[in-house]
C-alpha cells in the first residue's frame, strides 16, 4: 500500500484507545517484549465514530506472536443516528483496519534510557511522530542513513518495522519514506536487522492484504 492510499484510509479518523480492561493506554500496559527495544500492550480496544456512515465501531485487537502483529479478534458496531440501520452494506463502509493502523502506534513503547532503570522514560511510537507526520525527525533520519551499520540504525529499523508490521502495513514502504532510501536498501537493512535479532516477534506477510 502506498503512503498516499494509507493516508486517505486513515485521514480524519479519530480513535479512542484503551487497554482490554478499559484503562488509559500507558507505558505500564506494555508488558509484552517485542524485538530488543520495543514493548507492546498485549491487546487494545480501539473505538471510532464514522460521522458520515453514522456508526460507532469498536475493535478488539490482540498481539499474536506467531503472526507478528496485532490481529483483530472482535468487532462491534452501533448506530449513532436514528436514520442508520446496522446492516452489511452499512458496516462494509467502515474501515476496521484503519482503526488498527491508528491505534497500534499508541500501544508500542520504547525508551531511550536504560530499560532496566525503573525511572526510565517510556514513550509511545505515536508520541514520536513529528508535526510533519513522520516518526523520525529529518535530522535523526539523516544520521541513521549516514552512520552505517550502527546500533542507532538498527534501532530505527526495528522501530519503523515494528510500527508498520504490528499495524499490518508494509514496513519496507515506511522505511523508504522515513529515511529517503530506495526499496532495495530498505529491504537489505530489514534483512540485516532480522539477522541481528532486532525483528523477533514482528512480521509482515507481503502476500497478505493489509486489511485481511
WOHU-V25243 format. One record per residue. N is the residue number from 1. PSI is psi in whole degrees, 0 to 359 (NA if undefined). Layout:
[[N:PSI] [N:PSI]]
This chain:
[[1:128] [2:155] [3:321] [4:331] [5:319] [6:322] [7:317] [8:324] [9:326] [10:353] [11:128] [12:1] [13:120] [14:131] [15:129] [16:122] [17:128] [18:163] [19:170] [20:340] [21:357] [22:11] [23:166] [24:146] [25:112] [26:168] [27:330] [28:341] [29:345] [30:83] [31:354] [32:120] [33:133] [34:127] [35:210] [36:330] [37:354] [38:147] [39:138] [40:154] [41:135] [42:334] [43:162] [44:162] [45:120] [46:127] [47:133] [48:147] [49:122] [50:102] [51:326] [52:318] [53:331] [54:32] [55:137] [56:131] [57:133] [58:132] [59:129] [60:120] [61:143] [62:143] [63:122] [64:107] [65:320] [66:335] [67:336] [68:30] [69:173] [70:131] [71:130] [72:124] [73:338] [74:139] [75:134] [76:148] [77:146] [78:134] [79:140] [80:4] [81:150] [82:335] [83:8] [84:132] [85:132] [86:94] [87:181] [88:312] [89:327] [90:307] [91:338] [92:341] [93:352] [94:129] [95:89] [96:324] [97:329] [98:324] [99:317] [100:318] [101:324] [102:321] [103:321] [104:314] [105:338] [106:350] [107:3] [108:124] [109:153] [110:165] [111:147] [112:356] [113:182] [114:118] [115:344] [116:348] [117:120] [118:344] [119:8] [120:143] [121:121] [122:138] [123:153] [124:159] [125:326] [126:324] [127:336] [128:341] [129:129] [130:173] [131:336] [132:5] [133:16] [134:152] [135:317] [136:138] [137:156] [138:323] [139:316] [140:318] [141:317] [142:321] [143:321] [144:317] [145:323] [146:329] [147:16] [148:211] [149:54] [150:166] [151:325] [152:320] [153:315] [154:321] [155:322] [156:318] [157:319] [158:315] [159:308] [160:316] [161:315] [162:316] [163:316] [164:307] [165:318] [166:333] [167:358] [168:25] [169:156] [170:113] [171:319] [172:322] [173:316] [174:318] [175:318] [176:310] [177:323] [178:323] [179:351] [180:43] [181:160] [182:162] [183:320] [184:319] [185:316] [186:317] [187:319] [188:320] [189:326] [190:316] [191:317] [192:319] [193:321] [194:320] [195:330] [196:2] [197:15] [198:335] [199:22] [200:131] [201:7] [202:138] [203:146] [204:123] [205:108] [206:337] [207:353] [208:122] [209:143] [210:333] [211:2] [212:NA]]
